[in-house]
Structures are given as structure tokens and as C-alpha cells.
Amino acid sequence: MSKQQGFSLIELMIVITIIGILSVISIPSYQKYAKRARFAEVVAATAPYQTAVSLALQEGEPSKELSNGAHGIPLEPTPTRNLASLKVDAGVITAQSSDLAGNATYILTPNDDGSHWTVSGTCVDAALCQA
């Protein structure tokens, strides 16, 4: 008498159903985490501009004169896969992400001396950055 080995059709169907349920739950979460990770490049790209604007404000430069290429503020960077644009206008830093990173804006507004920054933009509502 030979003994049969292997899985029954019911056992295989149960495993496939469990894998399907896990996929439905995990794929949207993964996509959100991936978008947040891509948007981190946009946030990191603003750091040198934040430092330059803070330094210019502390040196007494008027905020209305602070823009890309003036008073030690770097020129606008070349776009990347995740960063579409980054502009400084009157001391306010506005970064726009690409479609791949959520197509959101990240706006940094300094106080009078550049020691505190207020975060705003569509990234806050999309949970890609923290206010």
C-alpha cells in the first residue's frame, strides 16, 4: 500500500487566499512608504538653502532681497527623479516634488532672524512631511 504525499486542493486554495488578502493590505502601505521615502529627498534638498537664508537674515539682509543666486543663496538645483524645482523668493523656500514623489509642495517660511521655520504646503495634507 503506497501513501500519498502532498497538499490537497483545499489547502492550496486556502494558502492562495491568505496570500491574496495580505497583498491587498500591504501593497497600498508599501506605495505610501515609498512615496514618503522619495519625498525625503525633497526635504533634504532644502537644507543648504535653509542654512543660506538663515545666515543672510542674521547678517541683516532684507528678506525681500533673498532669492536664488543672491546673498550667498545657491542657484536653483537641476531637477532629479524626485525633485522638480526648488526656488527661494523673498526668503521663502518652495520645493516641488515630481509625480514619482507625490507631486506635492514643501514650503519653508523663516521668522525675522531665520532661527525658526514654519512648514506648509500640500505635503502636510498628503502626510509626506510634518508641519
C-alpha positions as CSV (number, residue, x, y, z in Angstrom):
1,M,0.0,0.0,0.0
2,S,1.5,3.3,-1.1
3,K,1.0,6.5,0.9
4,Q,0.1,9.7,-1.0
5,Q,2.1,12.8,-0.1
6,G,1.4,16.5,-1.0
7,F,-1.2,19.1,-0.5
8,S,-4.8,18.8,-1.2
9,L,-6.6,21.3,-3.4
10,I,-8.4,22.9,-0.5
11,E,-5.1,23.5,1.4
12,L,-3.6,25.2,-1.7
13,M,-6.7,27.4,-2.2
14,I,-6.5,28.5,1.5
15,V,-2.9,29.5,1.1
16,I,-3.6,31.4,-2.1
17,T,-6.5,33.2,-0.4
18,I,-4.3,34.2,2.5
19,I,-1.6,35.5,0.2
20,G,-4.2,37.5,-1.7
21,I,-5.5,39.1,1.4
22,L,-2.0,40.0,2.6
23,S,-1.3,41.5,-0.8
24,V,-4.4,43.7,-0.7
25,I,-3.4,45.0,2.7
26,S,0.3,45.5,2.1
27,I,0.6,47.0,-1.4
28,P,-1.1,50.4,-0.6
29,S,1.0,50.7,2.6
30,Y,4.2,50.0,0.6
31,Q,3.3,52.6,-2.0
32,K,2.7,55.2,0.7
33,Y,6.0,54.4,2.4
34,A,7.8,54.5,-1.0
35,K,6.3,57.9,-1.7
36,R,7.4,59.3,1.7
37,A,10.9,58.0,1.2
38,R,11.1,59.7,-2.2
39,F,9.8,62.9,-0.7
40,A,12.6,62.8,1.8
41,E,15.0,63.7,-1.0
42,V,12.9,66.9,-1.5
43,V,13.1,67.8,2.2
44,A,16.9,67.0,2.3
45,A,17.5,69.2,-0.8
46,T,16.2,72.3,1.1
47,A,18.7,72.1,3.9
48,P,21.5,74.1,2.2
49,Y,19.0,76.7,1.2
50,Q,17.7,76.9,4.7
51,T,21.2,77.5,6.1
52,A,22.0,80.1,3.5
53,V,18.7,82.1,4.1
54,S,19.2,81.9,7.9
55,L,22.8,83.2,7.5
56,A,21.7,86.0,5.2
57,L,18.9,87.1,7.6
58,Q,21.2,87.0,10.6
59,E,23.7,89.2,8.6
60,G,21.0,91.8,8.2
61,E,20.0,91.2,4.6
62,P,16.3,92.2,3.9
63,S,14.2,89.1,3.3
64,K,12.6,90.6,0.2
65,E,16.1,90.5,-1.5
66,L,16.7,86.8,-0.7
67,S,16.4,84.7,-3.8
68,N,18.3,82.0,-5.7
69,G,21.8,83.3,-6.5
70,A,21.7,86.4,-4.3
71,H,23.4,87.0,-0.9
72,G,25.1,83.5,-0.8
73,I,21.9,81.5,-1.6
74,P,22.7,78.8,-4.1
75,L,21.2,78.8,-7.6
76,E,18.2,76.6,-8.3
77,P,19.3,72.9,-8.5
78,T,18.8,70.8,-11.5
79,P,15.7,68.6,-11.3
80,T,16.0,65.0,-10.3
81,R,13.7,62.0,-10.3
82,N,12.1,63.2,-7.1
83,L,12.7,67.0,-7.0
84,A,11.0,69.0,-9.8
85,S,12.0,72.5,-8.6
86,L,13.4,74.4,-5.6
87,K,13.1,78.2,-5.5
88,V,13.8,80.9,-3.0
89,D,11.7,84.0,-3.2
90,A,11.8,86.7,-0.5
91,G,13.4,84.2,1.8
92,V,10.6,81.6,1.4
93,I,11.8,78.3,0.1
94,T,9.4,76.4,-2.1
95,A,10.2,72.9,-3.3
96,Q,8.1,71.0,-5.7
97,S,8.3,67.2,-5.9
98,S,7.9,65.2,-9.1
99,D,5.0,62.9,-9.9
100,L,7.0,60.0,-8.7
101,A,7.4,61.6,-5.2
102,G,3.7,62.6,-4.9
103,N,3.6,65.9,-6.8
104,A,3.5,67.9,-3.6
105,T,4.9,71.3,-2.5
106,Y,7.1,71.8,0.6
107,I,7.2,75.5,1.7
108,L,9.5,76.8,4.4
109,T,8.9,80.3,5.8
110,P,11.5,81.8,8.1
111,N,10.9,84.1,11.0
112,D,12.6,87.5,11.1
113,D,16.0,86.3,12.0
114,G,15.9,82.8,10.3
115,S,16.1,80.9,13.6
116,H,12.7,79.2,13.3
117,W,11.0,77.9,10.2
118,T,7.3,77.2,9.5
119,V,6.5,74.2,7.3
120,S,3.5,74.3,5.0
121,G,2.4,73.2,1.6
122,T,0.4,70.3,0.1
123,C,2.9,67.8,1.6
124,V,1.4,68.3,5.0
125,D,-2.1,67.3,3.9
126,A,-0.7,64.4,2.0
127,A,1.3,63.2,5.1
128,L,4.6,63.4,3.2
129,C,6.1,65.9,5.6
130,Q,5.5,67.1,9.1
131,A,4.4,70.7,10.0
